[in-house]
Amino acid sequence: MRREVKRSYNRDRVYKLAVDGRAEEQGYTIPEIAKFTGLHKETVRLILKQLEKEEYVVKDKLTKSPIFFHRGSLASVMESLV
């Protein structure tokens, strides 16, 4: 059964910057993503929170400030569409 993925331009950009912004598996932080996209930091945080809830990203448990994200268990679904 194929999982339906909610998509939007900003959501796709935030995802890519969070997981692979600097290099593969080295994403940017929320303030950096906000700066690059022109979105408010709270908007970026909410998008990432939703992506985390849907298991496309996961917070790096070793970092508290700044917070970094990695691919979640369902990232391959998102990757096939982005």
Order of alpha helices (4+ residues) and beta strands (2+ residues): alpha-alpha-alpha-beta-beta-alpha
